[in-house]
């Protein structure tokens, strides 16, 4: 069945982080390491909303004043979560910082309601905060092809 070229489902999705077309057009793309993947800035919107809820709680009882700590901790947590790509591997920053060399990575895992995980050759899994499925084209570019781009593979004709 032929597909309509105007159908958005028939077109491969694009990354919102890196212009893939510019990278494909320029093979001599210079990458300055380290490259940091951070949480979407829209996540910071939850901080003032939570602060508003705390203000409403304080209106009900002044004993809730201690809850003003929660929006500050949430802001710090959103600011801290990141994945840093270097020439040597990945650094996942969350509760703790985990460094993984490129040679240790066997593949990636995409749990349904969780962040991407790097699966190591020994079976261990390392969470990669702030990286989603849509970030794979950008991750493929900055990894130097060590992590393949599934969108590129789907767009290429089967031979």
N, C-alpha and C positions, 0 to 999 in steps of 0.2 A: 504494500500500500504506500503510495507516494506521500511524503510529508510536505506540508506547506512551510516554506522558508520563513514565513512570518510567525510561525508557531514558536513561542518562547521555550517550550519544552524540548523542541528539536535542536535548539542551539546549545552548545556547551556553556555552562556557567563560567563566569569570570571571577577572579579574585578581587576583593575590594581593597586589598592592601598594596598590590604592585601591578602596574600596567603591564600585562603579559605581552601585549602586542609590541610595545616599545622594546621589551627585552628580546623578543623573537626577531625583530627587525635589526637589532644591533647585536651581533655575535660577540663583539668586543666589550661587552658590558662590564664595567669596573665596579666591583662590589667592595665596599669598605666595611671590614669586620670590626667589631661584632655587630650583628643585626639583631635588634630586639623586637619581639612580638609581644605586645601589651594587650590588656583587656580593652574592649571597645569603650570609647569615652561615654557612651550612653549608660554604662554601668554606674557611673558617678551620680546619675540622676536619682538613684535609690537613697543616697545619703541625705539630701534635704527632705525627701519624703519621709524617711525614718525619723528625722529630727522633728518634723511636723507631728508625727504620731507621738513622739516623746513629749512635746509641748502639750498636746491634748491630754496625755496621761497625767502630766503635772497639774493640769487644771482640775483633774478629778481628785488627786491626792499629792501633796508635796513630797511624799515618800518616794515618788518615782523620779526625783531629781537625779539620782545616781544613774539613771538610764541614759543620760546625755553622753555617757562614755561609749555607748553602742554605736552611734553614727560615726564617731571619731575612729573607732576600731575598724568599722566597715570601710571607711575611706582609706585607712592605712592598708587594709587587706587588698582592696582593689588596686591600689598603687603598687603593692609589692608583687602581685602575681605577674609573672612574665616568663618567657622562654627566650634565651639568648643563643644565637647561632654563631659559632666561631669557626675558624678554619679547621680546628681540631675536633669539634663535635658540638654537642648541645649542652646547655646549662639550664636546668629547670629550677625556677625559684618559686617556692611556695612556703610551707611551714619550714622546710629546710631547703638547702641548695644541693642539687644533685648534678654532677657532671658525667656525661656519657660520651665516650669517643665514638667517632664514626664507625670504626671497625667492630665495635661491640653491638651495633644495632642490626637486628635481623629483619625488622619490619615495623609497621605501625598498626595499632589496633584502634578501632573507633567504637567504643561502647555507646549504647543508645542515648543515655542521659548523662554522660560524663565527658570529661575532656579527653583529648587524644592521648594515647599511651605509646611510648616507644618500647617495643619488645626486644629484649636483649637475647644474645645467643644462649645464655644460661637459663632462659625462661623467665627471668625477672622482668617486671613491667615498671616503667617510670612515667609518671604523669607529665605531660607537656602543657602547662597552663597557658591560656590565651591563644592556643592554636586550635582551629577548627578545620573541618573538611574543606571549606572554601579557601583556606590559607595554603593548601597544598601546592598550587602553582608557584606562589612566592617562596615557599619553603624549598621547593625543588630547585628554583633558581639560585637561592643563596647557599644551598647545600652542594652546589656544583654538580647536580645530577645524581647524587648518592641516594636521594629519595626521589623516586620517579613521580612525574605528574600524571595522575590518572585521567585528567581531562584531555591532555595532549594525546595520550594513548587511545582514548575513545574517539578523538577527532581524526586520527590518522587512518587511512584506508587499510583494510586487511589485505595482505598479499599472500 
